[in-house]
Amino acid sequence: MISELKQKHFNKCLELLNENGQMEAYAIINGINPGRVFVDDPIAPSTGLIWLGNNDGFIFFGDSNNAHFNVEINDFIDHIIIPQAKTLQLNWFEAIGNHSGWDESLESLFNHRPLASWNQRVYQLHAKDYNKNKKFELEPEYKRFSIQKDLYKQKDSYRNWNYLEGKILGYWDSLNDFFTNGLGSCIVYHQDIISYCFSGFVNRNVQCVNIETCPDHRGKGLAKKNAQFLIEECFENQMIPYWDCMEENKASIAVARKLGFQRVYDYKGFEFRI
């Protein structure tokens, strides 16, 4: 019977993870980022799924041909996952395999549903490949700040601090957890935070980049400049920036390539409406 693991038992799943798979899985299993874990056997698991704490999908890990798990998973999704997902106002179930063997299994498991798929790309950046733009200073009306406790102490200076705080807490249990484990940079226009780039997930020395610029300020190269600030903070702290985006997100891919990120692997995602 599929059941939920308590966080103190997440380490039982470590050896089941694909070391070349999504770093988000390690970030949750290692207890750095929030998330929930469901497995076939709470004593000696061989297959499971991770519900990402930012509600951005489910990662299936372990034995993709586990008949015991696979025969139960649809009923578990329908009666346990979907009711809880709807209370969070989620409209889609997004499934990702931690290794490529899951692709065929997920297609088979969900072939009775209106299943769609997409491709995802993962990039990493090492110092030797970094294309540093020496002229990445901001225009005078923009100011850049590291997202640290000092910035939080000045939160009342920004009209939309709640915007940034909400984004961070979508990935982290608390701001203190983020300040302890993550890195971040934001750009301010007058008193508004209009661009951010911070660690969404962290595992060991790898920082998964989460980046966004408000629509009114796009097209000015702010995303690239903000990413450069974060990259340099990563390198100063002996960290590796990790960039995970959809294949169809050409703008994100273009920024990553311009900065020198190298494509390390691709994976496939599946989704159906709930």
Backbone torsions as a table, in degrees:
resi	resn	phi	psi	omega
1	MET	NA	129.6	179.4
2	ILE	-69.0	132.0	-178.5
3	SER	-142.7	162.6	-178.5
4	GLU	-89.8	136.7	176.7
5	LEU	-88.4	144.8	168.8
6	LYS	-75.4	150.5	-174.9
7	GLN	-57.2	-34.3	-178.7
8	LYS	-64.9	-13.6	179.1
9	HIS	-106.9	5.8	-179.5
10	PHE	-58.2	-30.5	-176.2
11	ASN	-62.5	-16.3	176.1
12	LYS	-64.3	-18.2	-176.7
13	CYS	-97.3	-6.0	-174.3
14	LEU	-55.8	-46.4	-176.3
15	GLU	-70.6	-11.2	179.1
16	LEU	-86.7	-14.1	-176.8
17	LEU	-78.9	145.1	175.9
18	ASN	-79.1	118.2	-175.7
19	GLU	-65.4	-16.2	176.9
20	ASN	-105.3	16.4	179.7
21	GLY	-97.4	-164.1	-175.0
22	GLN	-60.9	129.4	179.3
23	MET	-69.2	-21.3	178.2
24	GLU	-58.9	-34.9	179.2
25	ALA	-63.1	-44.8	177.8
26	TYR	-65.2	-39.2	-179.0
27	ALA	-58.9	-37.8	-179.5
28	ILE	-80.6	-47.0	-179.6
29	ILE	-61.0	-34.3	178.7
30	ASN	-82.3	0.4	174.3
31	GLY	78.6	15.6	178.6
32	ILE	-80.7	-49.5	178.4
33	ASN	-106.8	153.8	179.5
34	PRO	-72.7	152.8	177.5
35	GLY	172.3	169.3	179.6
36	ARG	-121.2	149.9	-176.7
37	VAL	-129.5	131.4	178.7
38	PHE	-122.5	134.5	-174.4
39	VAL	-135.2	165.4	-179.7
40	ASP	-74.8	-30.8	-176.7
41	ASP	-145.5	113.3	-176.6
42	PRO	-68.1	-18.6	179.5
43	ILE	-85.6	-49.7	-179.0
44	ALA	-136.5	76.6	-176.1
45	PRO	-67.4	147.8	173.2
46	SER	-126.9	-15.9	179.3
47	THR	-147.3	148.0	177.7
48	GLY	-168.1	-179.0	174.0
49	LEU	-138.8	146.4	180.0
50	ILE	-108.9	125.5	173.7
51	TRP	-91.9	109.5	-177.2
52	LEU	-60.3	136.9	-176.1
53	GLY	-64.1	-21.4	177.1
54	ASN	-90.9	11.5	178.2
55	ASN	58.5	32.0	-178.7
56	ASP	-101.3	26.7	174.2
57	GLY	125.0	-176.2	-177.6
58	PHE	-126.1	133.2	176.1
59	ILE	-105.6	119.5	177.4
60	PHE	-89.7	131.4	-175.8
61	PHE	-135.2	166.5	178.6
62	GLY	85.3	-151.4	-175.4
63	ASP	-71.8	110.8	-178.2
64	SER	-77.0	-9.5	179.3
65	ASN	-109.6	21.8	179.6
66	ASN	-71.6	103.0	-175.3
67	ALA	-61.8	-38.7	-179.7
68	HIS	-60.3	-45.1	179.8
69	PHE	-71.1	-46.9	-173.8
70	ASN	-65.4	-31.6	-179.8
71	VAL	-73.9	-20.9	-177.8
72	GLU	-98.5	-18.4	-165.5
73	ILE	-64.7	-38.8	-178.6
74	ASN	-65.9	-42.1	177.5
75	ASP	-64.6	-38.8	178.7
76	PHE	-63.8	-43.2	178.6
77	ILE	-63.2	-45.9	-176.0
78	ASP	-65.5	-39.4	-171.1
79	HIS	-103.0	-17.5	-179.5
80	ILE	-114.7	-54.2	-173.8
81	ILE	-72.3	-51.9	-173.6
82	ILE	-60.8	-45.5	177.4
83	PRO	-58.1	-38.6	178.4
84	GLN	-71.4	-37.9	179.2
85	ALA	-63.5	-37.9	-179.2
86	LYS	-67.8	-31.3	176.3
87	THR	-67.0	-22.2	177.2
88	LEU	-93.5	7.0	179.0
89	GLN	62.5	34.3	174.7
90	LEU	-88.5	139.6	-177.2
91	ASN	-112.2	-7.4	-176.1
92	TRP	-134.1	145.2	169.3
93	PHE	-102.3	118.0	-178.5
94	GLU	-112.1	121.8	-174.6
95	ALA	-116.5	133.9	-179.5
96	ILE	-131.5	136.4	176.3
97	GLY	-90.1	136.9	179.6
98	ASN	-74.6	-15.1	171.2
99	HIS	-145.4	162.2	-171.4
100	SER	-64.3	-20.6	177.9
101	GLY	-61.6	-22.3	179.3
102	TRP	-74.0	-21.8	-176.2
103	ASP	-57.6	-51.2	-179.9
104	GLU	-66.1	-39.4	-179.2
105	SER	-65.0	-43.4	-179.3
106	LEU	-66.1	-39.7	176.7
107	GLU	-61.3	-40.5	-180.0
108	SER	-71.3	-43.7	-178.2
109	LEU	-62.6	-35.0	-174.0
110	PHE	-110.8	22.2	-176.5
111	ASN	-70.5	-12.3	176.8
112	HIS	-89.4	-0.1	179.7
113	ARG	-108.8	160.5	176.8
114	PRO	-74.6	80.2	-170.0
115	LEU	-88.1	131.5	173.3
116	ALA	-119.2	166.5	-179.0
117	SER	-143.2	163.7	176.1
118	TRP	-149.3	166.6	178.9
119	ASN	-110.9	142.5	-177.8
120	GLN	-122.0	145.5	178.0
121	ARG	-119.6	143.5	178.5
122	VAL	-121.9	131.8	179.1
123	TYR	-125.3	151.6	171.3
124	GLN	-131.7	157.0	-179.9
125	LEU	-128.1	126.6	174.3
126	HIS	-110.9	153.4	-172.5
127	ALA	-53.4	-36.8	-176.8
128	LYS	-67.2	-20.7	-178.1
129	ASP	-100.8	-4.9	-173.8
130	TYR	-67.0	121.9	177.1
131	ASN	-92.3	83.4	-176.9
132	LYS	-75.4	125.8	175.6
133	ASN	-92.0	112.5	-176.1
134	LYS	-67.9	-18.1	-179.4
135	LYS	-110.6	58.8	-179.9
136	PHE	-107.9	26.4	174.8
137	GLU	-65.8	149.9	-179.6
138	LEU	-84.7	156.5	172.0
139	GLU	-63.8	154.0	-173.8
140	PRO	-55.5	-31.0	-176.9
141	GLU	-76.7	-8.4	179.4
142	TYR	-107.3	141.4	177.1
143	LYS	-126.3	141.9	-178.3
144	ARG	-112.6	138.9	179.0
145	PHE	-136.5	144.9	170.2
146	SER	-74.0	142.3	179.4
147	ILE	-86.7	91.3	-177.8
148	GLN	-135.1	179.9	-178.4
149	LYS	-59.4	-32.8	179.3
150	ASP	-62.8	-37.5	177.6
151	LEU	-66.9	-40.9	179.4
152	TYR	-60.9	-37.3	179.8
153	LYS	-64.1	-22.2	179.8
154	GLN	-103.9	19.7	-172.5
155	LYS	-58.1	-30.1	-179.1
156	ASP	-69.1	-9.8	178.3
157	SER	-79.8	-11.2	-175.3
158	TYR	-115.3	130.6	-174.7
159	ARG	-69.3	-23.9	-176.5
160	ASN	-125.6	39.2	176.9
161	TRP	-54.1	-37.1	-178.4
162	ASN	-59.5	-29.5	176.7
163	TYR	-60.4	-51.1	-179.6
164	LEU	-68.2	-44.0	-179.1
165	GLU	-60.2	-41.0	178.7
166	GLY	-63.0	-38.7	178.2
167	LYS	-64.2	-44.1	-179.3
168	ILE	-64.5	-44.4	-177.9
169	LEU	-72.1	-8.0	170.7
170	GLY	-70.4	-19.1	-177.9
171	TYR	-115.4	-21.4	-172.2
172	TRP	-124.9	149.6	178.8
173	ASP	-66.1	-31.4	-178.4
174	SER	-156.8	161.6	175.3
175	LEU	-63.1	-35.7	-179.8
176	ASN	-63.1	-39.2	175.9
177	ASP	-60.4	-42.1	178.8
178	PHE	-64.8	-47.6	-178.9
179	PHE	-60.3	-31.6	-178.9
180	THR	-76.1	-38.4	-170.8
181	ASN	-111.6	-26.2	-172.2
182	GLY	-105.4	175.6	175.2
183	LEU	-130.4	155.2	-179.8
184	GLY	-164.3	158.0	178.7
185	SER	-142.0	143.0	175.5
186	CYS	-138.7	155.8	178.7
187	ILE	-116.7	134.0	-176.3
188	VAL	-114.9	134.5	174.5
189	TYR	-114.9	113.5	-171.6
190	HIS	57.1	-110.8	179.9
191	GLN	-113.6	15.3	-177.4
192	ASP	-111.7	133.9	172.7
193	ILE	-79.8	114.3	-172.5
194	ILE	-114.5	-5.0	177.1
195	SER	-154.9	139.4	176.6
196	TYR	-136.9	156.5	175.3
197	CYS	-150.3	110.6	-176.7
198	PHE	-144.1	168.7	178.8
199	SER	-75.1	114.0	175.7
200	GLY	-80.0	-40.8	177.1
201	PHE	-134.1	149.8	178.7
202	VAL	-137.0	134.0	171.1
203	ASN	-142.1	118.9	-177.3
204	ARG	53.8	-117.0	-176.8
205	ASN	-102.9	21.0	-179.0
206	VAL	-111.9	130.0	-179.3
207	GLN	-117.8	118.0	-179.3
208	CYS	-84.4	118.1	-173.3
209	VAL	-76.7	130.8	172.5
210	ASN	-122.1	123.4	-169.7
211	ILE	-139.6	142.4	178.0
212	GLU	-160.0	144.5	173.8
213	THR	-125.9	138.0	179.4
214	CYS	-60.0	142.4	-175.3
215	PRO	-51.6	-39.7	-176.4
216	ASP	-67.1	-13.4	-176.3
217	HIS	-118.6	12.7	178.2
218	ARG	-78.8	162.9	179.9
219	GLY	82.6	9.1	-178.7
220	LYS	-114.4	7.8	179.3
221	GLY	76.7	14.3	-177.4
222	LEU	-68.2	-35.9	-179.8
223	ALA	-61.2	-45.2	179.8
224	LYS	-64.3	-43.3	-178.9
225	LYS	-65.4	-41.6	178.9
226	ASN	-64.0	-41.2	178.3
227	ALA	-62.5	-36.9	179.3
228	GLN	-62.7	-40.7	177.9
229	PHE	-60.3	-44.4	-179.1
230	LEU	-67.5	-41.7	179.3
231	ILE	-57.4	-44.5	-178.2
232	GLU	-68.6	-32.6	173.6
233	GLU	-66.2	-38.8	177.0
234	CYS	-59.3	-49.9	-177.0
235	PHE	-65.3	-35.6	177.2
236	GLU	-63.4	-27.6	-179.0
237	ASN	-105.1	17.8	179.4
238	GLN	56.3	41.5	178.8
239	MET	-109.5	156.3	178.6
240	ILE	-109.1	120.0	175.5
241	PRO	-71.9	139.8	-175.1
242	TYR	-128.7	127.6	-172.5
243	TRP	-122.6	118.1	-175.6
244	ASP	-123.6	116.8	-177.4
245	CYS	-147.5	161.3	178.3
246	MET	-68.9	145.8	179.9
247	GLU	-59.4	-31.2	-178.0
248	GLU	-80.8	-8.1	179.9
249	ASN	-84.4	77.5	-174.1
250	LYS	-62.9	-34.9	-179.0
251	ALA	-64.8	-43.3	179.3
252	SER	-64.5	-43.3	179.2
253	ILE	-62.7	-39.7	-179.5
254	ALA	-62.9	-42.7	178.5
255	VAL	-62.3	-46.1	-179.0
256	ALA	-59.4	-45.1	-178.6
257	ARG	-65.6	-41.3	-179.9
258	LYS	-61.5	-31.1	-179.2
259	LEU	-82.4	-12.6	178.2
260	GLY	104.8	3.7	178.4
261	PHE	-58.7	140.9	178.8
262	GLN	-108.4	132.7	179.2
263	ARG	-69.2	124.3	-176.0
264	VAL	-108.4	-31.5	173.5
265	TYR	-169.5	165.1	176.7
266	ASP	-120.0	157.4	171.2
267	TYR	-148.0	167.0	-174.4
268	LYS	-112.3	142.4	175.6
269	GLY	-119.2	154.0	179.6
270	PHE	-128.6	150.1	-179.5
271	GLU	-148.8	151.0	171.0
272	PHE	-148.0	150.8	-178.9
273	ARG	-73.9	142.0	-179.8
274	ILE	-111.4	NA	NA
